[in-house]
Amino acid sequence: MSAQPVAESLVQSVDWLAVAPPTIAAAVGLVVLVADLFLPEARKAVLGWVSVAGLAAAALMLLPLLNGDRSTFCVNGPTRACSYTADHFTLVIQFLVLGGALLAALLSVTNLKDDERRVPPGEFWFLLLSSAAGAALLPASRDLATLIVALEVASLPAFALVGIRHGDKRSSEAALKFFLSSVTATAVSLMGISFVYASTGTLYLTQVAERLPHVDGQLHTLAQTGVVLTLVGFAFKTAAVPFHFWVPDTYVGAPLPVAAYLSVVGKAVGFSGLILVTVVAFPSYADVWGPALAALAALTMTVGNVGALRQQATRAYSAVRLLAWSSVGQAGYLLVPIAAAGYAKDPQKAIGSTVAYALMYAAVNLGAFAVAALVGRSRALNRISDYRGLYATNPLTALLLAFFLLCLAGLPPGVIGLFAKVTVFSAAVDAGLGWLAVVMAVNVVIALFYYLQWTALLFRAPEGEPARHRVPAPLTAALALTGVLGVALSGAPQLVLRFAATGLF
């Protein structure tokens, strides 16, 4: 008779509405892959628009979830634990991920048309949608097994996307570097998770948090090692220094929309995973991960900004390289509030600063990549010097790029960038990390130089015959969306923090 309650506790009902966003993305990916087998070559462009529509539908399915927290794949026992939770934190990150994937898809529609002989469309859209599905699953994961599976579902298709161009040596090398670094990170994370499971007897994040402080003395060293290895694995995924070496070459070798996708969605995946394991699973080890992440933040923002500062305007692909190094520097800023959460009395407020900064960064960085994709259509080497005199030929595009760069620098009229940096700075000060706030202030000044240098170049007189950049409809849509979002958020920046920080967990 006792077997019946046990069996009943193992039967799990699925809340299909809660899992709808990643499920729709995955289902549309399968539809696109199958449709690719039957569509004639001349009609394969429709696959891109089906993918865009699928990502838009997945993002719209977040709206019915705003009413309250929903959980599924739960086990009932002395303490209830769930593998999938659609709380406020999940919805904010899923909005960022699916919105970022949608904008990257709009950029890809034009890119695939220009590169149709080297990039197979069916495989490209399947891989992009699969990666987006994994990225949307990750913030909802509330056990370590689901977390690592979601991380790999997001990462594995991304390797193929980076190296998808046939006959491109740069693309193949970039994919190999990305693959090797990511596989190493996964191996380290899996070893750490196995140690945590061995010492606590559970994979659920909330149960891990309850049991870690009471681990048997003989298993204490094993638990500590597991925590450290898990954090090191996620540091790879966030491109924190010294685990950042793959970023510049990967961004340059990948198709530009894929680089844009990695710079925003890839970061969202890494940082949301890091937040879940630190704040939700390992709060009792805050004295370990707090100082470690603070040191990583200082190192990452410094190396990233110095790397961006050293880019030469006439070097091939210097514009993409600058954005790549800039993204490493931005990762340092994103790490600051997570480190502060290890010291703060209210970790949720500190984490809200990271989420708010990530939302700002996603909008303006995708906008900058959209302009880079436009210029790259006529200037294949995409050097910073190629942007000289852009205002003379494409005034609106130049103004948008100037606005995006000023947002990243944190200068008016990019008020949202300034607001985001102030919230991160405040999180460090409130947590008593004055030294980290000083390091951040110095790095903001360093970043001002290269952002303003690029901005000034847009308005100088063009050298030689100015290149005319025709803006295709998908690129226009991506530029319009990012521009409107950036301007709207600069008008009401407090909405971002309110949206990001309210009841995260």
Solvent accessible surface area in square Angstrom, and as a share of the most:
residue,aa,sasa,rsa
1,M,204,0.91
2,S,91,0.59
3,A,73,0.57
4,Q,106,0.47
5,P,79,0.50
6,V,90,0.52
7,A,55,0.42
8,E,109,0.49
9,S,33,0.21
10,L,121,0.60
11,V,121,0.69
12,Q,68,0.30
13,S,99,0.64
14,V,49,0.28
15,D,35,0.18
16,W,170,0.60
17,L,56,0.28
18,A,0,0.00
19,V,10,0.06
20,A,12,0.09
21,P,0,0.00
22,P,10,0.06
23,T,56,0.33
24,I,46,0.23
25,A,0,0.00
26,A,43,0.33
27,A,47,0.37
28,V,23,0.13
29,G,1,0.01
30,L,106,0.53
31,V,90,0.52
32,V,0,0.00
33,L,62,0.31
34,V,81,0.47
35,A,31,0.24
36,D,20,0.10
37,L,137,0.68
38,F,161,0.67
39,L,40,0.20
40,P,75,0.47
41,E,133,0.60
42,A,98,0.76
43,R,152,0.55
44,K,32,0.13
45,A,75,0.59
46,V,64,0.37
47,L,3,0.01
48,G,2,0.02
49,W,114,0.40
50,V,57,0.33
51,S,0,0.00
52,V,19,0.11
53,A,60,0.47
54,G,5,0.05
55,L,0,0.00
56,A,34,0.26
57,A,41,0.32
58,A,0,0.00
59,A,24,0.19
60,L,110,0.55
61,M,55,0.25
62,L,11,0.05
63,L,110,0.55
64,P,56,0.35
65,L,2,0.01
66,L,101,0.50
67,N,146,0.75
68,G,39,0.37
69,D,101,0.52
70,R,86,0.31
71,S,39,0.25
72,T,4,0.02
73,F,73,0.30
74,C,17,0.10
75,V,36,0.21
76,N,96,0.49
77,G,49,0.47
78,P,149,0.94
79,T,63,0.37
80,R,154,0.56
81,A,3,0.02
82,C,17,0.10
83,S,17,0.11
84,Y,5,0.02
85,T,21,0.12
86,A,1,0.01
87,D,8,0.04
88,H,41,0.19
89,F,0,0.00
90,T,0,0.00
91,L,10,0.05
92,V,0,0.00
93,I,7,0.04
94,Q,0,0.00
95,F,94,0.39
96,L,9,0.04
97,V,0,0.00
98,L,0,0.00
99,G,22,0.21
100,G,3,0.03
101,A,0,0.00
102,L,34,0.17
103,L,18,0.09
104,A,1,0.00
105,A,0,0.00
106,L,11,0.05
107,L,3,0.02
108,S,1,0.01
109,V,24,0.14
110,T,7,0.04
111,N,33,0.17
112,L,15,0.07
113,K,159,0.67
114,D,79,0.41
115,D,22,0.11
116,E,120,0.54
117,R,224,0.82
118,R,93,0.34
119,V,2,0.01
120,P,30,0.19
121,P,26,0.16
122,G,0,0.00
123,E,79,0.35
124,F,2,0.01
125,W,4,0.01
126,F,52,0.22
127,L,32,0.16
128,L,2,0.01
129,L,0,0.00
130,S,21,0.13
131,S,1,0.01
132,A,0,0.00
133,A,10,0.07
134,G,1,0.01
135,A,0,0.00
136,A,0,0.00
137,L,42,0.21
138,L,0,0.00
139,P,0,0.00
140,A,0,0.00
141,S,0,0.00
142,R,20,0.07
143,D,9,0.05
144,L,0,0.00
145,A,43,0.33
146,T,31,0.18
147,L,0,0.00
148,I,15,0.07
149,V,84,0.48
150,A,0,0.00
151,L,0,0.00
152,E,33,0.15
153,V,58,0.33
154,A,8,0.06
155,S,11,0.07
156,L,93,0.46
157,P,14,0.09
158,A,3,0.02
159,F,16,0.07
160,A,45,0.35
161,L,0,0.00
162,V,0,0.00
163,G,27,0.26
164,I,16,0.08
165,R,28,0.10
166,H,114,0.51
167,G,89,0.86
168,D,14,0.07
169,K,156,0.66
170,R,88,0.32
171,S,0,0.00
172,S,62,0.40
173,E,89,0.40
174,A,2,0.01
175,A,16,0.13
176,L,105,0.52
177,K,89,0.38
178,F,16,0.07
179,F,83,0.35
180,L,101,0.50
181,S,6,0.04
182,S,7,0.04
183,V,63,0.36
184,T,67,0.39
185,A,0,0.00
186,T,16,0.09
187,A,57,0.45
188,V,34,0.19
189,S,0,0.00
190,L,86,0.43
191,M,107,0.48
192,G,0,0.00
193,I,11,0.06
194,S,56,0.36
195,F,54,0.23
196,V,0,0.00
197,Y,107,0.41
198,A,61,0.47
199,S,10,0.07
200,T,12,0.07
201,G,49,0.47
202,T,8,0.05
203,L,52,0.26
204,Y,41,0.16
205,L,0,0.00
206,T,72,0.42
207,Q,20,0.09
208,V,0,0.00
209,A,20,0.16
210,E,93,0.42
211,R,100,0.37
212,L,3,0.01
213,P,72,0.46
214,H,153,0.68
215,V,23,0.13
216,D,85,0.44
217,G,66,0.64
218,Q,169,0.75
219,L,65,0.32
220,H,86,0.38
221,T,95,0.55
222,L,54,0.27
223,A,0,0.00
224,Q,72,0.32
225,T,52,0.30
226,G,0,0.00
227,V,0,0.00
228,V,70,0.40
229,L,40,0.20
230,T,0,0.00
231,L,17,0.08
232,V,46,0.26
233,G,0,0.00
234,F,0,0.00
235,A,3,0.03
236,F,24,0.10
237,K,26,0.11
238,T,0,0.00
239,A,3,0.02
240,A,0,0.00
241,V,8,0.05
242,P,77,0.48
243,F,38,0.16
244,H,26,0.12
245,F,113,0.47
246,W,21,0.07
247,V,1,0.00
248,P,10,0.07
249,D,47,0.24
250,T,0,0.00
251,Y,3,0.01
252,V,12,0.07
253,G,1,0.01
254,A,3,0.03
255,P,1,0.01
256,L,25,0.13
257,P,1,0.01
258,V,1,0.01
259,A,0,0.00
260,A,0,0.00
261,Y,5,0.02
262,L,11,0.06
263,S,0,0.00
264,V,3,0.02
265,V,1,0.01
266,G,25,0.24
267,K,10,0.04
268,A,7,0.05
269,V,9,0.05
270,G,0,0.00
271,F,9,0.04
272,S,1,0.01
273,G,0,0.00
274,L,1,0.00
275,I,2,0.01
276,L,0,0.00
277,V,0,0.00
278,T,0,0.00
279,V,25,0.14
280,V,24,0.14
281,A,0,0.00
282,F,0,0.00
283,P,61,0.38
284,S,50,0.32
285,Y,17,0.06
286,A,22,0.17
287,D,111,0.57
288,V,54,0.31
289,W,4,0.01
290,G,0,0.00
291,P,61,0.38
292,A,50,0.39
293,L,5,0.03
294,A,1,0.00
295,A,57,0.44
296,L,32,0.16
297,A,0,0.00
298,A,15,0.12
299,L,85,0.42
300,T,0,0.00
301,M,0,0.00
302,T,51,0.30
303,V,47,0.27
304,G,0,0.00
305,N,2,0.01
306,V,59,0.34
307,G,7,0.07
308,A,1,0.01
309,L,71,0.35
310,R,177,0.65
311,Q,25,0.11
312,Q,123,0.55
313,A,42,0.33
314,T,100,0.58
315,R,113,0.41
316,A,38,0.29
317,Y,46,0.18
318,S,0,0.00
319,A,0,0.00
320,V,4,0.02
321,R,38,0.14
322,L,6,0.03
323,L,0,0.00
324,A,0,0.00
325,W,46,0.16
326,S,1,0.01
327,S,1,0.00
328,V,0,0.00
329,G,0,0.00
330,Q,3,0.02
331,A,0,0.00
332,G,0,0.00
333,Y,2,0.01
334,L,3,0.01
335,L,1,0.01
336,V,0,0.00
337,P,0,0.00
338,I,0,0.00
339,A,0,0.00
340,A,0,0.00
341,A,5,0.04
342,G,17,0.16
343,Y,96,0.37
344,A,29,0.22
345,K,211,0.89
346,D,77,0.40
347,P,48,0.30
348,Q,59,0.26
349,K,131,0.55
350,A,6,0.05
351,I,0,0.00
352,G,0,0.00
353,S,8,0.05
354,T,2,0.01
355,V,1,0.01
356,A,2,0.01
357,Y,0,0.00
358,A,15,0.11
359,L,18,0.09
360,M,1,0.00
361,Y,4,0.02
362,A,9,0.07
363,A,4,0.03
364,V,1,0.00
365,N,1,0.00
366,L,3,0.02
367,G,0,0.00
368,A,1,0.01
369,F,0,0.00
370,A,1,0.00
371,V,0,0.00
372,A,1,0.01
373,A,14,0.11
374,L,1,0.01
375,V,0,0.00
376,G,22,0.21
377,R,91,0.33
378,S,60,0.39
379,R,77,0.28
380,A,85,0.66
381,L,77,0.38
382,N,6,0.03
383,R,73,0.27
384,I,12,0.06
385,S,39,0.25
386,D,18,0.09
387,Y,0,0.00
388,R,79,0.29
389,G,3,0.03
390,L,4,0.02
391,Y,95,0.36
392,A,62,0.48
393,T,17,0.10
394,N,18,0.09
395,P,66,0.42
396,L,130,0.65
397,T,9,0.05
398,A,0,0.00
399,L,89,0.44
400,L,31,0.15
401,L,0,0.00
402,A,8,0.07
403,F,24,0.10
404,F,0,0.00
405,L,0,0.00
406,L,26,0.13
407,C,0,0.00
408,L,0,0.00
409,A,0,0.00
410,G,6,0.06
411,L,51,0.25
412,P,84,0.53
413,P,83,0.53
414,G,0,0.00
415,V,53,0.31
416,I,2,0.01
417,G,0,0.00
418,L,74,0.37
419,F,48,0.20
420,A,2,0.02
421,K,12,0.05
422,V,78,0.45
423,T,15,0.09
424,V,0,0.00
425,F,80,0.33
426,S,46,0.29
427,A,12,0.09
428,A,0,0.00
429,V,76,0.43
430,D,103,0.53
431,A,15,0.11
432,G,63,0.60
433,L,7,0.03
434,G,38,0.37
435,W,128,0.45
436,L,0,0.00
437,A,3,0.02
438,V,94,0.54
439,V,40,0.23
440,M,3,0.01
441,A,45,0.35
442,V,83,0.48
443,N,2,0.01
444,V,31,0.18
445,V,98,0.56
446,I,42,0.21
447,A,2,0.01
448,L,43,0.21
449,F,119,0.50
450,Y,5,0.02
451,Y,1,0.00
452,L,75,0.37
453,Q,104,0.46
454,W,3,0.01
455,T,15,0.09
456,A,48,0.37
457,L,19,0.10
458,L,0,0.00
459,F,93,0.39
460,R,118,0.43
461,A,74,0.57
462,P,45,0.28
463,E,131,0.59
464,G,68,0.65
465,E,149,0.67
466,P,42,0.26
467,A,26,0.20
468,R,176,0.64
469,H,16,0.07
470,R,173,0.63
471,V,49,0.28
472,P,17,0.10
473,A,77,0.60
474,P,13,0.08
475,L,2,0.01
476,T,66,0.38
477,A,38,0.29
478,A,2,0.01
479,L,8,0.04
480,A,51,0.40
481,L,91,0.45
482,T,1,0.01
483,G,4,0.04
484,V,104,0.59
485,L,71,0.35
486,G,1,0.01
487,V,90,0.52
488,A,58,0.45
489,L,31,0.16
490,S,14,0.09
491,G,68,0.65
492,A,25,0.19
493,P,19,0.12
494,Q,87,0.39
495,L,89,0.44
496,V,7,0.04
497,L,55,0.27
498,R,147,0.54
499,F,81,0.34
500,A,0,0.00
501,A,27,0.21
502,T,83,0.48
503,G,45,0.43
504,L,0,0.00
505,F,77,0.32
